[in-house]
Amino acid sequence: MIRTIISLEPDDKRWLDRVAEAEQTSMAEVVRRAVRLMRASAPPLDASFQDLLQVTRGTWKEGDGLAYQNKTRAEWDGR
């Protein structure tokens, strides 16, 4: 395991201490479990380009996306 030092708000530290005491475990173990739970519910950070395309597929509902891009870029160039 890698040791990490973190800064906590006093209320958060007191809460962690109370949870650890109630569960008869260390504060570090409470934090480790919280991190594992957060990771389990979070989307992967290393999604591939293909994964991102799949997730965002169909989100544009305003017609031809390329025509919209060209129109917008023309406005940027003052055309």
N, CA, C and O atoms as a GROMACS GRO file, in nm:
protein
  316
    1MET      N    1   0.084  -0.118   0.000
    1MET     CA    2   0.000   0.000   0.000
    1MET      C    3   0.088   0.124   0.000
    1MET      O    4   0.199   0.124   0.053
    2ILE      N    5   0.036   0.229  -0.060
    2ILE     CA    6   0.106   0.356  -0.063
    2ILE      C    7   0.046   0.445   0.044
    2ILE      O    8  -0.076   0.456   0.057
    3ARG      N    9   0.131   0.508   0.120
    3ARG     CA   10   0.085   0.598   0.226
    3ARG      C   11   0.062   0.736   0.165
    3ARG      O   12   0.145   0.786   0.089
    4THR      N   13  -0.051   0.798   0.200
    4THR     CA   14  -0.087   0.929   0.148
    4THR      C   15  -0.132   1.019   0.262
    4THR      O   16  -0.204   0.976   0.351
    5ILE      N   17  -0.088   1.143   0.258
    5ILE     CA   18  -0.129   1.241   0.358
    5ILE      C   19  -0.234   1.331   0.294
    5ILE      O   20  -0.214   1.383   0.184
    6ILE      N   21  -0.346   1.350   0.365
    6ILE     CA   22  -0.451   1.437   0.314
    6ILE      C   23  -0.489   1.538   0.422
    6ILE      O   24  -0.466   1.516   0.541
    7SER      N   25  -0.546   1.648   0.380
    7SER     CA   26  -0.599   1.748   0.473
    7SER      C   27  -0.751   1.738   0.471
    7SER      O   28  -0.813   1.728   0.364
    8LEU      N   29  -0.810   1.741   0.590
    8LEU     CA   30  -0.955   1.731   0.602
    8LEU      C   31  -1.010   1.848   0.682
    8LEU      O   32  -0.941   1.906   0.766
    9GLU      N   33  -1.133   1.881   0.654
    9GLU     CA   34  -1.203   1.978   0.738
    9GLU      C   35  -1.224   1.914   0.875
    9GLU      O   36  -1.243   1.792   0.884
   10PRO      N   37  -1.221   1.992   0.980
   10PRO     CA   38  -1.238   1.935   1.115
   10PRO      C   39  -1.364   1.850   1.131
   10PRO      O   40  -1.360   1.744   1.193
   11ASP      N   41  -1.476   1.897   1.076
   11ASP     CA   42  -1.601   1.820   1.087
   11ASP      C   43  -1.589   1.685   1.016
   11ASP      O   44  -1.640   1.584   1.066
   12ASP      N   45  -1.522   1.682   0.901
   12ASP     CA   46  -1.505   1.556   0.828
   12ASP      C   47  -1.416   1.460   0.906
   12ASP      O   48  -1.443   1.340   0.910
   13LYS      N   49  -1.311   1.512   0.970
   13LYS     CA   50  -1.221   1.428   1.050
   13LYS      C   51  -1.296   1.370   1.169
   13LYS      O   52  -1.281   1.251   1.200
   14ARG      N   53  -1.376   1.451   1.236
   14ARG     CA   54  -1.453   1.401   1.350
   14ARG      C   55  -1.551   1.293   1.306
   14ARG      O   56  -1.568   1.192   1.374
   15TRP      N   57  -1.616   1.315   1.191
   15TRP     CA   58  -1.709   1.216   1.139
   15TRP      C   59  -1.637   1.084   1.110
   15TRP      O   60  -1.684   0.977   1.148
   16LEU      N   61  -1.523   1.093   1.041
   16LEU     CA   62  -1.446   0.971   1.012
   16LEU      C   63  -1.404   0.899   1.139
   16LEU      O   64  -1.411   0.776   1.146
   17ASP      N   65  -1.362   0.974   1.240
   17ASP     CA   66  -1.324   0.913   1.367
   17ASP      C   67  -1.442   0.841   1.430
   17ASP      O   68  -1.427   0.731   1.484
   18ARG      N   69  -1.560   0.903   1.426
   18ARG     CA   70  -1.679   0.839   1.484
   18ARG      C   71  -1.717   0.712   1.409
   18ARG      O   72  -1.750   0.610   1.471
   19VAL      N   73  -1.712   0.716   1.276
   19VAL     CA   74  -1.744   0.598   1.196
   19VAL      C   75  -1.644   0.487   1.226
   19VAL      O   76  -1.682   0.372   1.248
   20ALA      N   77  -1.517   0.521   1.228
   20ALA     CA   78  -1.413   0.420   1.254
   20ALA      C   79  -1.434   0.356   1.391
   20ALA      O   80  -1.422   0.234   1.406
   21GLU      N   81  -1.464   0.438   1.491
   21GLU     CA   82  -1.486   0.385   1.625
   21GLU      C   83  -1.609   0.294   1.629
   21GLU      O   84  -1.606   0.187   1.689
   22ALA      N   85  -1.717   0.338   1.565
   22ALA     CA   86  -1.840   0.258   1.564
   22ALA      C   87  -1.818   0.124   1.493
   22ALA      O   88  -1.878   0.023   1.531
   23GLU      N   89  -1.735   0.123   1.390
   23GLU     CA   90  -1.710   0.000   1.313
   23GLU      C   91  -1.588  -0.076   1.364
   23GLU      O   92  -1.551  -0.179   1.308
   24GLN      N   93  -1.526  -0.025   1.470
   24GLN     CA   94  -1.407  -0.086   1.529
   24GLN      C   95  -1.300  -0.113   1.424
   24GLN      O   96  -1.247  -0.224   1.412
   25THR      N   97  -1.270  -0.008   1.348
   25THR     CA   98  -1.166  -0.017   1.245
   25THR      C   99  -1.090   0.115   1.245
   25THR      O  100  -1.121   0.206   1.322
   26SER      N  101  -0.992   0.125   1.159
   26SER     CA  102  -0.914   0.249   1.152
   26SER      C  103  -0.981   0.351   1.060
   26SER      O  104  -1.060   0.316   0.972
   27MET      N  105  -0.948   0.476   1.083
   27MET     CA  106  -0.997   0.581   0.995
   27MET      C  107  -0.946   0.556   0.854
   27MET      O  108  -1.019   0.580   0.757
   28ALA      N  109  -0.824   0.509   0.840
   28ALA     CA  110  -0.767   0.481   0.708
   28ALA      C  111  -0.850   0.377   0.634
   28ALA      O  112  -0.870   0.388   0.513
   29GLU      N  113  -0.898   0.276   0.705
   29GLU     CA  114  -0.981   0.173   0.641
   29GLU      C  115  -1.113   0.230   0.596
   29GLU      O  116  -1.163   0.193   0.489
   30VAL      N  117  -1.171   0.320   0.673
   30VAL     CA  118  -1.296   0.386   0.633
   30VAL      C  119  -1.272   0.464   0.504
   30VAL      O  120  -1.354   0.458   0.412
   31VAL      N  121  -1.162   0.537   0.497
   31VAL     CA  122  -1.130   0.615   0.377
   31VAL      C  123  -1.106   0.522   0.258
   31VAL      O  124  -1.154   0.549   0.148
   32ARG      N  125  -1.033   0.412   0.280
   32ARG     CA  126  -1.007   0.316   0.170
   32ARG      C  127  -1.138   0.261   0.116
   32ARG      O  128  -1.154   0.249  -0.006
   33ARG      N  129  -1.232   0.226   0.204
   33ARG     CA  130  -1.361   0.174   0.157
   33ARG      C  131  -1.438   0.280   0.080
   33ARG      O  132  -1.502   0.250  -0.021
   34ALA      N  133  -1.433   0.404   0.128
   34ALA     CA  134  -1.504   0.512   0.059
   34ALA      C  135  -1.447   0.532  -0.081
   34ALA      O  136  -1.522   0.554  -0.176
   35VAL      N  137  -1.316   0.525  -0.094
   35VAL     CA  138  -1.253   0.540  -0.225
   35VAL      C  139  -1.294   0.424  -0.316
   35VAL      O  140  -1.324   0.446  -0.433
   36ARG      N  141  -1.295   0.302  -0.263
   36ARG     CA  142  -1.336   0.186  -0.345
   36ARG      C  143  -1.480   0.201  -0.393
   36ARG      O  144  -1.511   0.173  -0.508
   37LEU      N  145  -1.569   0.245  -0.304
   37LEU     CA  146  -1.709   0.265  -0.342
   37LEU      C  147  -1.722   0.373  -0.449
   37LEU      O  148  -1.798   0.359  -0.544
   38MET      N  149  -1.647   0.481  -0.432
   38MET     CA  150  -1.652   0.590  -0.530
   38MET      C  151  -1.601   0.543  -0.665
   38MET      O  152  -1.660   0.576  -0.768
   39ARG      N  153  -1.492   0.468  -0.666
   39ARG     CA  154  -1.437   0.416  -0.792
   39ARG      C  155  -1.535   0.322  -0.860
   39ARG      O  156  -1.548   0.324  -0.982
   40ALA      N  157  -1.604   0.239  -0.781
   40ALA     CA  158  -1.696   0.141  -0.838
   40ALA      C  159  -1.815   0.208  -0.907
   40ALA      O  160  -1.870   0.154  -1.003
   41SER      N  161  -1.854   0.325  -0.858
   41SER     CA  162  -1.970   0.391  -0.916
   41SER      C  163  -1.933   0.497  -1.020
   41SER      O  164  -2.022   0.555  -1.083
   42ALA      N  165  -1.805   0.524  -1.039
   42ALA     CA  166  -1.762   0.628  -1.134
   42ALA      C  167  -1.737   0.568  -1.272
   42ALA      O  168  -1.699   0.452  -1.285
   43PRO      N  169  -1.759   0.649  -1.376
   43PRO     CA  170  -1.727   0.601  -1.511
   43PRO      C  171  -1.576   0.587  -1.526
   43PRO      O  172  -1.500   0.657  -1.459
   44PRO      N  173  -1.532   0.497  -1.612
   44PRO     CA  174  -1.387   0.479  -1.629
   44PRO      C  175  -1.323   0.606  -1.684
   44PRO      O  176  -1.378   0.672  -1.772
   45LEU      N  177  -1.206   0.638  -1.634
   45LEU     CA  178  -1.134   0.757  -1.679
   45LEU      C  179  -1.052   0.730  -1.805
   45LEU      O  180  -1.010   0.823  -1.873
   46ASP      N  181  -1.031   0.605  -1.834
   46ASP     CA  182  -0.946   0.570  -1.948
   46ASP      C  183  -1.029   0.518  -2.066
   46ASP      O  184  -0.985   0.429  -2.140
   47ALA      N  185  -1.147   0.575  -2.083
   47ALA     CA  186  -1.232   0.532  -2.194
   47ALA      C  187  -1.164   0.560  -2.327
   47ALA      O  188  -1.103   0.664  -2.346
   48SER      N  189  -1.176   0.466  -2.417
   48SER     CA  190  -1.116   0.483  -2.550
   48SER      C  191  -1.203   0.578  -2.632
   48SER      O  192  -1.317   0.606  -2.597
   49PHE      N  193  -1.147   0.625  -2.741
   49PHE     CA  194  -1.221   0.712  -2.832
   49PHE      C  195  -1.347   0.642  -2.881
   49PHE      O  196  -1.453   0.704  -2.890
   50GLN      N  197  -1.336   0.515  -2.913
   50GLN     CA  198  -1.453   0.439  -2.959
   50GLN      C  199  -1.559   0.430  -2.850
   50GLN      O  200  -1.679   0.441  -2.880
   51ASP      N  201  -1.517   0.411  -2.725
   51ASP     CA  202  -1.613   0.408  -2.614
   51ASP      C  203  -1.686   0.541  -2.604
   51ASP      O  204  -1.808   0.544  -2.585
   52LEU      N  205  -1.612   0.651  -2.617
   52LEU     CA  206  -1.673   0.784  -2.608
   52LEU      C  207  -1.770   0.807  -2.723
   52LEU      O  208  -1.878   0.865  -2.704
   53LEU      N  209  -1.733   0.762  -2.843
   53LEU     CA  210  -1.825   0.775  -2.956
   53LEU      C  211  -1.954   0.698  -2.930
   53LEU      O  212  -2.063   0.747  -2.960
   54GLN      N  213  -1.942   0.579  -2.876
   54GLN     CA  214  -2.059   0.495  -2.849
   54GLN      C  215  -2.150   0.561  -2.746
   54GLN      O  216  -2.272   0.561  -2.761
   55VAL      N  217  -2.090   0.618  -2.641
   55VAL     CA  218  -2.169   0.680  -2.534
   55VAL      C  219  -2.240   0.805  -2.583
   55VAL      O  220  -2.353   0.832  -2.542
   56THR      N  221  -2.177   0.881  -2.672
   56THR     CA  222  -2.236   1.008  -2.717
   56THR      C  223  -2.316   0.993  -2.846
   56THR      O  224  -2.374   1.091  -2.894
   57ARG      N  225  -2.319   0.875  -2.902
   57ARG     CA  226  -2.392   0.851  -3.026
   57ARG      C  227  -2.538   0.891  -3.013
   57ARG      O  228  -2.607   0.852  -2.919
   58GLY      N  229  -2.584   0.971  -3.110
   58GLY     CA  230  -2.725   1.010  -3.113
   58GLY      C  231  -2.760   1.129  -3.026
   58GLY      O  232  -2.878   1.162  -3.015
   59THR      N  233  -2.663   1.194  -2.965
   59THR     CA  234  -2.696   1.307  -2.878
   59THR      C  235  -2.728   1.434  -2.955
   59THR      O  236  -2.800   1.519  -2.903
   60TRP      N  237  -2.677   1.449  -3.077
   60TRP     CA  238  -2.705   1.568  -3.159
   60TRP      C  239  -2.837   1.545  -3.231
   60TRP      O  240  -2.851   1.450  -3.308
   61LYS      N  241  -2.934   1.630  -3.206
   61LYS     CA  242  -3.069   1.614  -3.262
   61LYS      C  243  -3.109   1.729  -3.353
   61LYS      O  244  -3.227   1.741  -3.387
   62GLU      N  245  -3.015   1.813  -3.393
   62GLU     CA  246  -3.048   1.935  -3.466
   62GLU      C  247  -3.024   1.925  -3.616
   62GLU      O  248  -3.006   2.027  -3.681
   63GLY      N  249  -3.025   1.808  -3.673
   63GLY     CA  250  -3.006   1.794  -3.817
   63GLY      C  251  -2.863   1.757  -3.852
   63GLY      O  252  -2.797   1.684  -3.779
   64ASP      N  253  -2.815   1.809  -3.965
   64ASP     CA  254  -2.683   1.775  -4.017
   64ASP      C  255  -2.574   1.843  -3.935
   64ASP      O  256  -2.559   1.965  -3.940
   65GLY      N  257  -2.500   1.765  -3.859
   65GLY     CA  258  -2.396   1.820  -3.772
   65GLY      C  259  -2.284   1.887  -3.848
   65GLY      O  260  -2.232   1.990  -3.803
   66LEU      N  261  -2.245   1.831  -3.962
   66LEU     CA  262  -2.137   1.891  -4.041
   66LEU      C  263  -2.178   2.027  -4.095
   66LEU      O  264  -2.099   2.121  -4.094
   67ALA      N  265  -2.302   2.039  -4.142
   67ALA     CA  266  -2.350   2.169  -4.191
   67ALA      C  267  -2.349   2.271  -4.078
   67ALA      O  268  -2.313   2.387  -4.099
   68TYR      N  269  -2.388   2.230  -3.958
   68TYR     CA  270  -2.386   2.320  -3.843
   68TYR      C  271  -2.244   2.365  -3.812
   68TYR      O  272  -2.219   2.483  -3.788
   69GLN      N  273  -2.150   2.270  -3.812
   69GLN     CA  274  -2.009   2.304  -3.785
   69GLN      C  275  -1.958   2.405  -3.888
   69GLN      O  276  -1.895   2.504  -3.852
   70ASN      N  277  -1.985   2.379  -4.014
   70ASN     CA  278  -1.937   2.469  -4.119
   70ASN      C  279  -1.996   2.608  -4.105
   70ASN      O  280  -1.926   2.708  -4.124
   71LYS      N  281  -2.125   2.617  -4.071
   71LYS     CA  282  -2.190   2.746  -4.051
   71LYS      C  283  -2.126   2.820  -3.934
   71LYS      O  284  -2.098   2.940  -3.944
   72THR      N  285  -2.105   2.749  -3.824
   72THR     CA  286  -2.045   2.811  -3.706
   72THR      C  287  -1.903   2.859  -3.735
   72THR      O  288  -1.866   2.970  -3.697
   73ARG      N  289  -1.825   2.777  -3.802
   73ARG     CA  290  -1.687   2.816  -3.834
   73ARG      C  291  -1.682   2.933  -3.929
   73ARG      O  292  -1.592   3.017  -3.921
   74ALA      N  293  -1.778   2.940  -4.019
   74ALA     CA  294  -1.785   3.054  -4.111
   74ALA      C  295  -1.811   3.182  -4.034
   74ALA      O  296  -1.757   3.288  -4.068
   75GLU      N  297  -1.894   3.173  -3.929
   75GLU     CA  298  -1.920   3.290  -3.845
   75GLU      C  299  -1.793   3.335  -3.773
   75GLU      O  300  -1.771   3.455  -3.755
   76TRP      N  301  -1.710   3.240  -3.731
   76TRP     CA  302  -1.585   3.272  -3.662
   76TRP      C  303  -1.490   3.348  -3.756
   76TRP      O  304  -1.420   3.441  -3.716
   77ASP      N  305  -1.491   3.307  -3.882
   77ASP     CA  306  -1.401   3.367  -3.980
   77ASP      C  307  -1.458   3.495  -4.039
   77ASP      O  308  -1.388   3.564  -4.114
   78GLY      N  309  -1.582   3.530  -4.006
   78GLY     CA  310  -1.645   3.649  -4.059
   78GLY      C  311  -1.689   3.635  -4.203
   78GLY      O  312  -1.705   3.735  -4.274
   79ARG      N  313  -1.710   3.511  -4.248
   79ARG     CA  314  -1.754   3.486  -4.386
   79ARG      C  315  -1.900   3.512  -4.405
   79ARG      O  316  -1.952   3.496  -4.515
   0.00000   0.00000   0.00000
